[in-house]
Amino acid sequence: MILAAVACALTAFGYMPESVGMSVGQSAVEAVNDSGVPEIEVPEGSIIDEVVWVVGNEPIMKSEVEAMRQQSDLEHVKWSGDPDYLIPEHIAVQKLYLHQAELDSIEVTDTEVMRAVEGQIAEWINYLGSQERLEEERGQSVQQIREQMRDEFRNMQMVQQMQQKLVEDVVVTPSEVRDYFRNLPEDSIPFVPTEVEVEIITKQPKIDVEEINRVKDELREYTDRVTRGEISFAVLARLNSEDGSARQGGEIGYMGRGELDPAFAAVAFNLTDPKKISKIVESEFGYHIIQLIDKRGDKINVRHILKNPKVSEENLLDAQHRLDSLADEIRGGKYTFEEAAFYISDDKDTRSNHGLMAYKNQAQRTITSKFRMDQLPTEIQQAVANLEVGEISPAFRMINSKGKKVCAIVKLKSRIDAHTATITEDYQVMKNVVLSKERTKHLHKWVEDKIKRTHVWMKERYRNGKYEYEGWAK
């Protein structure tokens, strides 16, 4: 505690102590740096943690660097140079972006963060083979991993949004694209993987009335227990909600009306008393009860508990049989797949487009009907894999974007086999390559300009490192 207080006091007067911990019985030794400022030197082996860089007012701790090194090892990240230098530099660059994001009022919702965290955990579990293996590798429970990752992913998404804002005006012309590829060696021209266009029809299996009533009775019981003061809404949400927000006690964070399901928003935004619980609300995701936390301008923060009625095996089979019959009728020419998708499909995202699926590339802010196979949901990949163009799959089951079990059939509309890109057939692909390079150059220049205007301090051992960006050592 005394050492921590000394470190804070020295920092407040412009001194930069390099270490913030030592073992009992060892004494600090005063030294003088290049600026004539006294520093505290502590034997390397006795340091618990230490400041290795400072960017603006933000310190980078040795523990931060080591944590990123461990995560990089888990994700098999390949650094382009010495990780001892590139890892703290990477953290420093993120702090530059985060500072600018704060100045520009960039915000990320809790829902966005939770989805990203759950997606990453799912990828790790899939790669390692089991949740137990992930916990063994990280030395933490999945719950602890989630807690640790939340701030990391919030920062990551803020950085991504900041980068997108910085490059939103960067464009390339057709002549620039042609010039770039004209003299490029053939082995450097992009290779376009197999792409497909897929049409889909989904049907939501019938849910028995008894099952819906069971779910509603559960939600009414939760309301009664909270109203009686027997248990808090947040605890009930953690124990029973089927939404990703359960880990936060059902709290969704501040969100605007347009970010929420319309039925959910209509009830949530009419709540005025945090002590009262809403009526049962049916949304595309299931059935909810909602408790108000706070309103802030045109945003609202609530807790909710989501319950989803379970579909019986009998009803799933019935939906599959009906879709198989529909597929036979389409094959027989009774009507087209596109007509059936428009009039029969339950998939709101594709129905108005006659069943044609669309891929949204968030990084490039583009929408296309062409998918690489690995961009399709796993169940659709498997259904499409052996189809010829124009063929319709047998009915199969899948989980839709709302987390519900549905049955589906798909038609392979087109397939473009893997090939080397050409300017006439793959202009968009080649344009994206050039655009990506120009955006990277723009961001690189922005970082180096930002470094020039930002106070940077680093421990002596980092001053002669090889970095991606110039100007760190001052």
C-alpha positions as CSV (number, residue, x, y, z in Angstrom):
1,M,0.0,0.0,0.0
2,I,2.9,2.4,0.9
3,L,4.6,1.7,-2.5
4,A,1.4,2.3,-4.4
5,A,0.9,5.6,-2.6
6,V,4.5,6.7,-3.4
7,A,4.0,5.7,-7.0
8,C,0.8,7.7,-7.3
9,A,2.4,10.7,-5.6
10,L,5.4,10.7,-7.9
11,T,3.2,10.4,-11.0
12,A,1.1,13.3,-9.8
13,F,4.3,15.6,-9.8
14,G,5.4,14.4,-13.2
15,Y,7.7,11.6,-12.1
16,M,7.3,8.2,-13.8
17,P,8.2,5.3,-11.5
18,E,8.8,2.2,-13.6
19,S,7.7,-0.4,-11.1
20,V,4.8,-0.7,-8.8
21,G,5.8,-3.6,-6.6
22,M,8.7,-5.3,-4.8
23,S,9.2,-8.2,-2.4
24,V,9.3,-7.6,1.3
25,G,12.7,-6.7,2.7
26,Q,14.1,-5.2,-0.6
27,S,14.9,-1.5,-0.8
28,A,14.3,0.9,-3.6
29,V,17.4,2.4,-5.2
30,E,17.2,5.9,-6.6
31,A,18.5,6.5,-10.2
32,V,18.4,9.5,-12.5
33,N,16.9,9.3,-16.0
34,D,17.9,11.3,-19.0
35,S,15.7,14.2,-17.9
36,G,17.3,14.4,-14.5
37,V,14.1,13.0,-12.9
38,P,14.6,10.5,-10.0
39,E,13.3,7.0,-10.7
40,I,12.8,4.0,-8.5
41,E,14.7,1.0,-9.6
42,V,13.6,-2.4,-8.4
43,P,15.3,-5.7,-9.2
44,E,13.5,-7.3,-12.2
45,G,12.6,-10.6,-10.4
46,S,10.8,-8.8,-7.6
47,I,8.3,-6.8,-9.7
48,I,4.7,-7.8,-9.3
49,D,3.5,-5.5,-12.1
50,E,4.8,-2.5,-13.8
51,V,4.1,0.3,-16.3
52,V,5.9,-0.4,-19.5
53,W,4.4,2.3,-21.8
54,V,2.2,5.4,-21.3
55,V,0.1,6.7,-24.2
56,G,-1.5,10.1,-23.4
57,N,-2.8,9.5,-19.9
58,E,-3.2,5.8,-20.3
59,P,-0.6,3.4,-18.8
60,I,0.1,0.0,-20.4
61,M,0.9,-2.6,-17.7
62,K,3.2,-5.5,-18.1
63,S,0.2,-7.7,-17.0
64,E,-1.8,-6.4,-20.0
65,V,1.0,-7.4,-22.4
66,E,1.3,-10.9,-20.9
67,A,-2.5,-11.4,-21.1
68,M,-2.5,-10.5,-24.8
69,R,0.5,-12.8,-25.4
70,Q,-1.5,-15.7,-23.8
71,Q,-4.6,-14.9,-25.8
72,S,-2.5,-14.7,-29.0
73,D,-1.0,-18.1,-28.2
74,L,-4.6,-19.5,-27.7
75,E,-5.7,-18.0,-31.1
76,H,-2.5,-19.0,-32.8
77,V,-1.8,-15.3,-33.9
78,K,1.3,-14.9,-36.0
79,W,3.0,-11.6,-35.4
80,S,5.0,-10.0,-38.2
81,G,7.9,-9.2,-35.9
82,D,9.1,-9.6,-32.3
83,P,6.0,-9.9,-30.1
84,D,7.9,-8.3,-27.2
85,Y,7.6,-5.0,-29.1
86,L,4.6,-5.5,-31.3
87,I,2.2,-6.6,-28.5
88,P,2.6,-3.4,-26.4
89,E,2.5,-1.4,-29.7
90,H,-0.8,-3.0,-30.6
91,I,-2.2,-2.1,-27.2
92,A,-0.9,1.4,-27.6
93,V,-2.6,1.8,-31.0
94,Q,-5.9,0.6,-29.6
95,K,-5.7,3.3,-26.9
96,L,-5.2,5.9,-29.6
97,Y,-8.3,4.7,-31.4
98,L,-10.3,4.5,-28.1
99,H,-9.3,8.1,-27.2
100,Q,-10.6,9.3,-30.5
101,A,-13.7,7.2,-30.2
102,E,-14.4,8.9,-26.9
103,L,-13.9,12.4,-28.5
104,D,-16.3,11.4,-31.3
105,S,-18.9,9.9,-28.9
106,I,-18.7,6.4,-30.4
107,E,-21.0,4.0,-28.5
108,V,-21.4,0.2,-28.4
109,T,-24.5,-1.4,-26.9
110,D,-24.3,-4.2,-24.3
111,T,-26.2,-6.4,-26.7
112,E,-23.6,-6.0,-29.4
113,V,-20.9,-6.8,-26.9
114,M,-22.6,-9.9,-25.6
115,R,-23.2,-11.3,-29.1
116,A,-19.6,-10.8,-30.0
117,V,-18.4,-12.5,-26.7
118,E,-20.7,-15.5,-27.2
119,G,-19.6,-15.8,-30.8
120,Q,-15.9,-15.9,-29.8
121,I,-16.5,-18.4,-27.0
122,A,-18.4,-20.6,-29.4
123,E,-15.6,-20.4,-31.9
124,W,-13.0,-21.4,-29.3
125,I,-15.1,-24.3,-28.0
126,N,-15.6,-25.5,-31.6
127,Y,-11.9,-25.3,-32.3
128,L,-10.8,-27.0,-29.0
129,G,-13.6,-29.6,-29.1
130,S,-15.3,-28.9,-25.7
131,Q,-16.1,-26.3,-23.1
132,E,-13.9,-28.3,-20.6
133,R,-10.9,-28.0,-22.9
134,L,-11.4,-24.3,-23.2
135,E,-11.6,-23.8,-19.4
136,E,-8.4,-26.0,-19.1
137,E,-6.5,-23.9,-21.7
138,R,-7.5,-20.6,-20.2
139,G,-7.4,-21.7,-16.5
140,Q,-10.8,-20.1,-16.0
141,S,-14.5,-21.0,-16.0
142,V,-16.5,-20.0,-19.0
143,Q,-18.3,-17.5,-16.8
144,Q,-15.0,-15.9,-15.8
145,I,-13.9,-15.8,-19.4
146,R,-17.1,-13.9,-20.3
147,E,-16.6,-11.4,-17.5
148,Q,-13.0,-10.8,-18.6
149,M,-13.8,-10.5,-22.3
150,R,-16.7,-8.0,-21.9
151,D,-14.6,-4.9,-21.6
152,E,-12.1,-6.3,-24.2
153,F,-14.8,-6.8,-26.8
154,R,-16.5,-3.5,-26.0
155,N,-13.1,-1.7,-26.7
156,M,-12.6,-3.9,-29.8
157,Q,-15.9,-2.9,-31.3
158,M,-15.4,0.7,-30.5
159,V,-12.0,0.6,-32.3
160,Q,-13.7,-1.1,-35.3
161,Q,-16.4,1.6,-35.4
162,M,-13.8,4.3,-35.1
163,Q,-11.7,2.8,-37.9
164,Q,-14.8,2.6,-40.1
165,K,-15.6,6.2,-39.5
166,L,-12.0,7.3,-40.3
167,V,-12.1,5.5,-43.7
168,E,-15.7,6.0,-44.7
169,D,-14.7,8.7,-47.3
170,V,-11.9,6.6,-48.8
171,V,-12.9,5.5,-52.4
172,V,-11.1,4.1,-55.4
173,T,-12.0,4.5,-59.1
174,P,-12.3,1.8,-61.8
175,S,-9.1,3.2,-63.4
176,E,-7.2,2.9,-60.1
177,V,-8.4,-0.8,-59.8
178,R,-7.2,-1.6,-63.4
179,D,-3.9,0.2,-62.9
180,Y,-3.2,-1.7,-59.7
181,F,-3.8,-5.1,-61.3
182,R,-2.3,-4.4,-64.7
183,N,1.3,-5.1,-63.7
184,L,0.7,-7.4,-60.8
185,P,2.3,-10.9,-61.0
186,E,-0.2,-13.6,-61.8
187,D,0.5,-15.4,-58.5
188,S,-0.5,-12.2,-56.7
189,I,-3.9,-11.9,-58.3
190,P,-6.7,-12.8,-55.8
191,F,-8.1,-16.3,-55.9
192,V,-11.9,-16.3,-55.6
193,P,-13.3,-19.3,-53.7
194,T,-16.4,-21.1,-54.7
195,E,-19.5,-18.8,-54.3
196,V,-23.1,-19.8,-54.3
197,E,-26.5,-18.1,-54.4
198,V,-29.1,-19.8,-52.2
199,E,-32.9,-19.4,-51.9
200,I,-34.7,-20.6,-48.8
201,I,-38.2,-21.4,-47.5
202,T,-38.7,-21.9,-43.8
203,K,-41.7,-23.0,-41.8
204,Q,-42.1,-22.5,-38.0
205,P,-43.4,-25.7,-36.5
206,K,-46.7,-25.4,-34.6
207,I,-46.3,-25.0,-30.9
208,D,-48.9,-26.7,-28.7
209,V,-51.2,-24.4,-26.7
210,E,-50.4,-26.3,-23.6
211,E,-46.7,-25.5,-24.0
212,I,-47.4,-21.8,-24.5
213,N,-49.6,-21.8,-21.4
214,R,-46.8,-23.5,-19.4
215,V,-44.3,-20.8,-20.4
216,K,-46.8,-18.0,-19.6
217,D,-47.6,-19.6,-16.2
218,E,-43.8,-19.7,-15.4
219,L,-43.5,-16.0,-16.3
220,R,-46.5,-15.1,-14.1
221,E,-45.0,-17.0,-11.2
222,Y,-41.7,-15.0,-11.6
223,T,-43.7,-11.8,-11.5
224,D,-45.5,-12.9,-8.4
225,R,-42.3,-13.9,-6.6
226,V,-40.7,-10.5,-7.4
227,T,-43.8,-8.6,-6.4
228,R,-43.9,-10.4,-3.0
229,G,-40.2,-9.5,-2.4
230,E,-39.2,-13.1,-2.3
231,I,-36.5,-12.7,-4.9
232,S,-35.1,-10.0,-7.2
233,F,-35.8,-9.8,-10.9
234,A,-32.1,-9.9,-11.7
235,V,-31.5,-13.2,-9.8
236,L,-34.5,-14.8,-11.5
237,A,-33.2,-13.6,-14.9
238,R,-29.7,-15.2,-14.2
239,L,-31.3,-18.5,-13.2
240,N,-34.1,-18.8,-15.8
241,S,-33.8,-16.4,-18.8
242,E,-33.0,-18.0,-22.1
243,D,-31.5,-14.8,-23.5
244,G,-27.8,-13.9,-23.6
245,S,-28.5,-11.1,-21.2
246,A,-29.1,-13.6,-18.4
247,R,-25.5,-13.3,-17.3
248,Q,-26.2,-9.6,-16.6
249,G,-29.3,-10.3,-14.7
250,G,-31.4,-9.7,-17.8
251,E,-30.1,-6.2,-18.3
252,I,-29.8,-5.2,-22.0
253,G,-28.1,-1.8,-21.6
254,Y,-29.3,1.5,-23.1
255,M,-30.9,0.9,-26.4
256,G,-33.1,2.9,-28.8
257,R,-36.5,1.9,-30.0
258,G,-35.2,0.9,-33.4
259,E,-32.7,-1.5,-31.9
260,L,-35.4,-3.6,-30.2
261,D,-38.1,-6.0,-31.4
262,P,-41.2,-3.7,-32.1
263,A,-43.5,-5.6,-29.7
264,F,-40.8,-5.6,-27.0
265,A,-40.1,-1.9,-27.5
266,A,-43.8,-0.9,-27.4
267,V,-44.1,-2.3,-23.9
268,A,-40.6,-1.4,-22.6
269,F,-40.9,2.3,-23.6
270,N,-44.3,2.6,-21.8
271,L,-42.9,1.4,-18.5
272,T,-42.6,4.2,-15.9
273,D,-42.2,2.5,-12.5
274,P,-39.0,0.5,-11.9
275,K,-40.8,-1.4,-9.1
276,K,-43.5,-2.8,-11.5
277,I,-43.1,-5.6,-14.0
278,S,-44.7,-5.6,-17.4
279,K,-47.4,-7.8,-18.8
280,I,-46.2,-10.8,-20.8
281,V,-44.9,-9.7,-24.2
282,E,-44.6,-12.0,-27.2
283,S,-41.8,-11.1,-29.7
284,E,-40.0,-12.9,-32.5
285,F,-37.7,-14.3,-29.9
286,G,-40.3,-15.8,-27.5
287,Y,-42.2,-14.6,-24.4
288,H,-40.8,-11.9,-22.0
289,I,-41.5,-10.0,-18.8
290,I,-39.7,-6.7,-18.5
291,Q,-38.6,-4.4,-15.6
292,L,-37.6,-0.8,-16.2
293,I,-34.1,0.3,-14.9
294,D,-33.7,3.8,-16.4
295,K,-34.6,6.1,-19.3
296,R,-32.0,8.4,-20.8
297,G,-33.3,10.6,-23.6
298,D,-34.5,8.4,-26.4
299,K,-32.8,5.3,-25.0
300,I,-34.0,2.9,-22.3
301,N,-32.4,0.3,-20.1
302,V,-34.5,-2.6,-18.9
303,R,-34.1,-6.1,-17.5
304,H,-36.1,-8.9,-19.0
305,I,-36.6,-12.7,-18.8
306,L,-37.1,-14.6,-22.0
307,K,-38.7,-18.0,-22.2
308,N,-39.2,-20.0,-25.4
309,P,-41.9,-22.6,-25.7
310,K,-40.4,-25.9,-26.8
311,V,-41.4,-27.5,-30.1
312,S,-42.5,-31.1,-29.9
313,E,-40.8,-33.8,-32.0
314,E,-44.1,-34.6,-33.5
315,N,-44.7,-31.0,-34.7
316,L,-41.1,-30.8,-36.1
317,L,-41.7,-34.0,-38.1
318,D,-45.0,-32.6,-39.4
319,A,-43.3,-29.4,-40.6
320,Q,-40.6,-31.3,-42.3
321,H,-43.1,-33.6,-44.1
322,R,-45.1,-30.5,-45.3
323,L,-42.0,-28.9,-46.7
324,D,-41.0,-32.1,-48.4
325,S,-44.4,-32.2,-50.0
326,L,-44.0,-28.6,-51.1
327,A,-40.7,-29.3,-52.6
328,D,-42.2,-32.2,-54.6
329,E,-44.9,-29.8,-55.9
330,I,-42.3,-27.3,-57.0
331,R,-40.3,-30.0,-58.7
332,G,-43.5,-31.0,-60.5
333,G,-44.0,-27.5,-61.8
334,K,-47.1,-26.7,-59.8
335,Y,-45.4,-23.4,-58.9
336,T,-41.9,-22.0,-58.7
337,F,-39.7,-21.9,-55.6
338,E,-39.7,-18.2,-55.7
339,E,-43.5,-18.0,-55.7
340,A,-43.7,-20.4,-52.8
341,A,-41.1,-18.4,-50.9
342,F,-43.0,-15.2,-51.3
343,Y,-46.4,-16.6,-50.3
344,I,-45.5,-19.5,-47.9
345,S,-42.1,-18.9,-46.2
346,D,-42.0,-17.7,-42.6
347,D,-38.6,-16.2,-43.1
348,K,-39.2,-12.4,-43.0
349,D,-35.6,-11.7,-44.0
350,T,-35.9,-13.4,-47.4
351,R,-39.6,-13.7,-48.1
352,S,-39.9,-10.3,-49.8
353,N,-36.9,-11.2,-52.0
354,H,-38.6,-14.4,-53.2
355,G,-36.4,-16.5,-50.8
356,L,-33.0,-15.2,-52.0
357,M,-30.5,-15.1,-49.0
358,A,-28.3,-12.0,-48.6
359,Y,-24.8,-11.8,-47.0
360,K,-24.0,-8.6,-45.1
361,N,-20.3,-7.8,-44.9
362,Q,-20.1,-5.6,-41.8
363,A,-16.4,-4.6,-42.4
364,Q,-17.0,-3.5,-46.0
365,R,-20.6,-2.4,-45.4
366,T,-21.8,-4.3,-48.4
367,I,-24.7,-6.7,-49.1
368,T,-24.5,-9.4,-51.7
369,S,-26.4,-12.5,-52.6
370,K,-23.2,-14.4,-53.1
371,F,-21.9,-16.5,-50.3
372,R,-18.7,-18.5,-49.8
373,M,-19.6,-21.8,-48.4
374,D,-18.1,-21.0,-45.0
375,Q,-20.3,-17.9,-44.7
376,L,-23.5,-20.0,-44.8
377,P,-25.0,-21.4,-41.6
378,T,-23.7,-25.0,-41.1
379,E,-27.1,-26.7,-41.7
380,I,-27.5,-24.8,-45.1
381,Q,-23.9,-25.6,-46.1
382,Q,-24.6,-29.3,-45.6
383,A,-27.9,-29.0,-47.5
384,V,-26.3,-27.2,-50.5
385,A,-23.1,-29.1,-50.7
386,N,-24.3,-31.8,-53.1
387,L,-27.0,-29.9,-55.0
388,E,-26.7,-29.1,-58.7
389,V,-27.8,-25.6,-59.8
390,G,-31.6,-25.5,-59.8
391,E,-32.0,-28.4,-57.5
392,I,-34.0,-28.3,-54.2
393,S,-32.9,-30.0,-51.0
394,P,-34.9,-32.3,-48.8
395,A,-36.4,-30.6,-45.7
396,F,-34.0,-30.2,-42.8
397,R,-34.0,-28.6,-39.4
398,M,-32.0,-25.5,-38.3
399,I,-31.8,-22.7,-35.7
400,N,-32.8,-19.4,-37.3
401,S,-31.4,-15.9,-36.5
402,K,-34.0,-15.5,-33.7
403,G,-32.7,-18.7,-31.9
404,K,-35.8,-20.7,-32.8
405,K,-36.0,-24.2,-34.3
406,V,-37.4,-24.1,-37.8
407,C,-37.6,-26.5,-40.8
408,A,-36.4,-25.4,-44.2
409,I,-35.8,-26.3,-47.8
410,V,-33.2,-24.6,-50.0
411,K,-32.6,-24.2,-53.8
412,L,-29.2,-23.7,-55.2
413,K,-29.7,-20.7,-57.6
414,S,-26.2,-20.4,-58.9
415,R,-22.6,-21.6,-58.3
416,I,-19.4,-20.0,-59.4
417,D,-16.5,-22.4,-59.0
418,A,-13.2,-21.3,-57.5
419,H,-11.0,-19.4,-59.9
420,T,-8.4,-16.6,-60.3
421,A,-10.1,-13.3,-60.4
422,T,-10.5,-11.4,-63.6
423,I,-11.4,-7.7,-64.0
424,T,-14.4,-8.4,-66.2
425,E,-16.0,-11.1,-64.0
426,D,-14.8,-10.2,-60.5
427,Y,-14.5,-6.4,-60.5
428,Q,-16.0,-6.1,-57.1
429,V,-13.6,-8.6,-55.6
430,M,-10.6,-6.7,-57.1
431,K,-12.0,-3.4,-56.1
432,N,-12.3,-4.5,-52.5
433,V,-8.6,-5.6,-52.6
434,V,-7.5,-2.1,-53.7
435,L,-10.0,-0.4,-51.4
436,S,-8.7,-2.4,-48.4
437,K,-5.1,-1.4,-49.2
438,E,-6.1,2.3,-49.5
439,R,-8.0,2.2,-46.2
440,T,-5.0,0.5,-44.5
441,K,-2.7,3.2,-45.8
442,H,-5.1,5.9,-44.6
443,L,-5.3,4.4,-41.1
444,H,-1.5,3.9,-40.9
445,K,-1.0,7.6,-41.7
446,W,-3.7,8.6,-39.2
447,V,-2.0,6.6,-36.4
448,E,1.4,8.1,-37.2
449,D,-0.1,11.6,-37.2
450,K,-1.8,10.8,-33.9
451,I,1.4,9.6,-32.3
452,K,3.1,12.9,-33.1
453,R,0.4,14.8,-31.2
454,T,0.3,12.4,-28.2
455,H,2.5,12.1,-25.2
456,V,4.3,8.7,-25.3
457,W,6.6,7.3,-22.6
458,M,8.2,3.8,-22.7
459,K,10.7,1.9,-20.5
460,E,14.2,2.1,-21.8
461,R,14.2,-1.5,-23.0
462,Y,11.4,-0.8,-25.5
463,R,13.0,2.3,-27.1
464,N,15.1,0.6,-29.7
465,G,12.5,-2.0,-30.8
466,K,11.3,-2.5,-34.4
467,Y,7.7,-1.2,-34.7
468,E,5.1,-1.0,-37.4
469,Y,4.6,2.7,-36.8
470,E,7.2,5.4,-36.6
471,G,7.5,8.0,-33.8
472,W,6.9,6.1,-30.6
473,A,10.4,6.8,-29.1
474,K,10.6,10.5,-28.3
